[in-house]
C-alpha cells in the first residue's frame, strides 16, 4: 500500500464579532476537489478557509501546489 498525499481544507464560519459559529474539515486525496472547495468558499466574507497539503508519512504541512 503506497502512501498518498492528502489535502485538508479547514473551514470556519464566523459571526460579525469574529466568533466561530461553525467549523468543518474536508480531507481528500483529490487535489482538484480541495481546490474547488477552496475557490468556492474563499470569496465569502463570513467564511475562513485554509488549504494544507499533508506529506505522506509526515505530520508536517507542505505548501500547496496549484
KOLVO-237761 format. One line per field, with one value per atom (N, C-alpha, C): residue number from 1; atom name; x, y, z; residue in one letter. Coordinates in Angstrom, 1 decimal. Example, Ala and Ser with C-alpha at 12.3 -4.5 7.8 and 13.67 -1.06 7.14 Angstrom:
# KOLVO-237761
seq <- (1  1  1  2  2  2)
atom <- (N  CA  C  N  CA  C)
u <- (13.2  12.3  13.2  12.8  13.7  12.9)
v <- (-5.7  -4.5  -3.3  -2.2  -1.1  0.0)
w <- (7.8  7.8  7.8  7.1  7.1  7.9)
type <- (A  A  A  S  S  S)
END
This chain:
# KOLVO-237761
seq <- (1  1  1  2  2  2  3  3  3  4  4  4  5  5  5  6  6  6  7  7  7  8  8  8  9  9  9  10  10  10  11  11  11  12  12  12  13  13  13  14  14  14  15  15  15  16  16  16  17  17  17  18  18  18  19  19  19  20  20  20  21  21  21  22  22  22  23  23  23  24  24  24  25  25  25  26  26  26  27  27  27  28  28  28  29  29  29  30  30  30  31  31  31  32  32  32  33  33  33  34  34  34  35  35  35  36  36  36  37  37  37  38  38  38  39  39  39  40  40  40  41  41  41  42  42  42  43  43  43  44  44  44  45  45  45  46  46  46  47  47  47  48  48  48  49  49  49  50  50  50  51  51  51  52  52  52  53  53  53  54  54  54  55  55  55  56  56  56  57  57  57  58  58  58  59  59  59  60  60  60  61  61  61  62  62  62  63  63  63  64  64  64  65  65  65  66  66  66)
atom <- (N  CA  C  N  CA  C  N  CA  C  N  CA  C  N  CA  C  N  CA  C  N  CA  C  N  CA  C  N  CA  C  N  CA  C  N  CA  C  N  CA  C  N  CA  C  N  CA  C  N  CA  C  N  CA  C  N  CA  C  N  CA  C  N  CA  C  N  CA  C  N  CA  C  N  CA  C  N  CA  C  N  CA  C  N  CA  C  N  CA  C  N  CA  C  N  CA  C  N  CA  C  N  CA  C  N  CA  C  N  CA  C  N  CA  C  N  CA  C  N  CA  C  N  CA  C  N  CA  C  N  CA  C  N  CA  C  N  CA  C  N  CA  C  N  CA  C  N  CA  C  N  CA  C  N  CA  C  N  CA  C  N  CA  C  N  CA  C  N  CA  C  N  CA  C  N  CA  C  N  CA  C  N  CA  C  N  CA  C  N  CA  C  N  CA  C  N  CA  C  N  CA  C  N  CA  C  N  CA  C  N  CA  C  N  CA  C  N  CA  C  N  CA  C  N  CA  C  N  CA  C)
u <- (0.8  0.0  0.9  0.7  1.6  0.9  1.8  1.3  0.9  -0.1  -0.6  -0.6  -0.5  -0.6  -2.1  -2.3  -3.7  -3.8  -4.9  -5.2  -6.3  -6.1  -7.0  -7.5  -8.8  -9.4  -10.1  -9.6  -10.3  -11.2  -12.5  -13.5  -14.1  -14.0  -14.6  -15.6  -16.8  -17.8  -17.8  -17.7  -17.6  -18.8  -19.2  -20.2  -19.5  -20.3  -19.9  -18.8  -18.8  -17.8  -16.6  -16.5  -15.4  -15.4  -16.6  -16.7  -17.0  -16.4  -16.6  -18.0  -18.8  -20.2  -20.3  -19.4  -19.3  -17.9  -17.5  -16.2  -16.3  -15.6  -15.5  -14.2  -13.9  -12.7  -13.0  -12.4  -12.5  -11.1  -11.0  -9.7  -9.9  -9.1  -9.2  -7.9  -7.8  -6.7  -6.8  -7.9  -8.2  -7.9  -6.7  -6.4  -7.3  -8.0  -8.9  -10.1  -10.6  -11.8  -11.4  -10.2  -9.7  -9.7  -9.1  -9.0  -10.4  -11.3  -12.7  -13.4  -13.2  -13.8  -13.3  -12.0  -11.3  -11.8  -11.8  -12.2  -13.7  -14.5  -16.0  -16.2  -15.4  -15.7  -14.9  -13.7  -12.8  -13.4  -14.4  -15.0  -16.0  -16.4  -17.5  -16.8  -17.3  -16.7  -16.9  -17.9  -18.2  -17.5  -16.7  -16.1  -14.6  -13.8  -12.4  -12.0  -11.2  -10.7  -9.2  -8.7  -7.2  -7.0  -6.1  -5.7  -4.4  -4.3  -3.0  -2.7  -1.5  -1.1  -0.2  -0.7  0.0  0.8  2.1  3.1  2.9  2.9  2.8  3.8  3.4  4.3  4.9  4.4  4.9  3.8  4.0  3.0  3.0  4.1  4.3  3.4  3.2  2.4  3.3  3.2  4.0  3.1  3.7  2.9  2.2  0.9  0.2  0.7  0.6  0.9  -0.4  -0.7  -1.9  -1.7)
v <- (-1.2  0.0  1.2  2.1  3.3  4.4  5.3  6.5  7.5  8.2  9.3  10.6  11.6  13.0  13.3  13.9  14.3  15.8  16.3  17.7  18.0  18.9  19.2  20.7  20.8  22.2  22.4  23.4  23.7  24.9  24.8  25.8  26.3  27.6  28.2  29.3  29.2  30.3  31.2  32.5  33.4  34.4  34.9  35.9  37.3  38.4  39.7  40.1  39.5  39.8  38.9  38.0  37.1  35.8  35.5  34.2  33.1  32.0  30.8  30.2  30.2  29.6  28.2  27.8  26.5  26.2  24.9  24.5  23.2  23.0  21.7  21.5  20.3  19.9  18.9  19.2  18.2  17.7  16.4  15.8  14.8  15.0  14.2  14.0  13.0  12.7  13.4  14.0  14.6  16.1  16.6  18.0  18.9  18.4  19.2  19.5  18.5  18.7  19.7  19.6  20.5  21.9  22.1  23.5  24.0  23.2  23.7  24.1  23.4  23.7  25.1  25.2  26.4  27.6  27.5  28.5  28.9  27.9  28.2  29.0  28.8  29.4  30.6  30.8  31.9  33.3  33.5  34.8  35.2  34.3  34.6  35.3  36.5  37.3  36.7  35.8  35.2  33.8  33.4  32.1  32.3  31.5  31.5  30.1  30.0  28.7  28.6  27.4  27.2  25.9  25.8  24.6  24.1  22.9  22.3  21.1  20.9  19.7  18.8  17.6  16.7  15.7  15.8  14.9  13.5  12.5  11.1  10.7  10.1  9.7  10.7  12.0  13.1  13.8  14.4  15.3  16.7  17.1  18.5  18.8  20.1  20.6  21.2  20.9  21.5  22.4  23.4  24.4  23.7  24.2  23.6  24.0  23.1  23.4  23.4  24.5  24.7  24.6)
w <- (0.0  0.0  0.0  -1.0  -1.1  -0.4  0.2  0.9  -0.1  0.2  -0.7  -0.1  -0.9  -0.4  0.0  1.1  1.5  1.5  1.1  1.1  2.1  3.0  4.1  3.9  3.8  3.7  5.1  5.8  7.1  6.8  7.3  7.0  8.3  8.5  9.7  9.3  9.9  9.7  10.9  10.7  11.8  11.8  13.0  13.0  13.0  13.1  13.0  14.0  15.2  16.2  16.1  15.1  14.9  15.6  16.3  17.0  16.0  16.1  15.2  15.5  14.5  14.7  14.1  13.2  12.6  12.1  12.3  11.9  11.2  10.1  9.4  8.7  8.4  7.8  6.7  5.5  4.4  4.1  4.2  3.9  2.7  1.7  0.4  -0.2  -1.1  -1.9  -3.2  -3.5  -4.8  -4.7  -5.3  -5.2  -5.9  -7.0  -7.7  -6.8  -6.1  -5.2  -4.1  -3.5  -2.5  -3.0  -4.2  -4.8  -5.2  -5.7  -6.0  -4.7  -3.6  -2.3  -1.9  -1.9  -1.5  -2.3  -3.6  -4.5  -4.3  -4.1  -3.9  -2.6  -1.5  -0.2  0.1  -0.6  -0.2  -0.5  -1.3  -1.5  -0.5  0.3  1.4  2.5  2.9  4.0  5.4  5.5  6.8  6.9  5.9  6.0  5.9  6.7  6.6  6.2  5.1  4.6  4.6  4.8  4.7  4.0  3.1  2.4  2.9  3.4  3.8  3.0  2.6  1.9  2.9  3.2  4.1  3.4  3.7  3.1  3.6  2.8  3.2  4.3  5.4  6.4  7.3  7.1  8.0  8.6  9.7  10.3  9.8  9.2  8.8  7.6  7.4  6.3  5.3  4.0  3.0  2.2  1.6  0.8  -0.4  -0.6  -1.7  -3.1  -4.1  -5.4  -6.2  -6.9  -7.6  -9.1)
type <- (X  X  X  X  X  X  X  X  X  X  X  X  X  X  X  X  X  X  X  X  X  X  X  X  X  X  X  X  X  X  X  X  X  X  X  X  X  X  X  X  X  X  X  X  X  X  X  X  X  X  X  X  X  X  X  X  X  X  X  X  X  X  X  X  X  X  X  X  X  X  X  X  X  X  X  X  X  X  X  X  X  X  X  X  X  X  X  X  X  X  X  X  X  X  X  X  X  X  X  X  X  X  X  X  X  X  X  X  X  X  X  X  X  X  X  X  X  X  X  X  X  X  X  X  X  X  X  X  X  X  X  X  X  X  X  X  X  X  X  X  X  X  X  X  X  X  X  X  X  X  X  X  X  X  X  X  X  X  X  X  X  X  X  X  X  X  X  X  X  X  X  X  X  X  X  X  X  X  X  X  X  X  X  X  X  X  X  X  X  X  X  X  X  X  X  X  X  X)
END
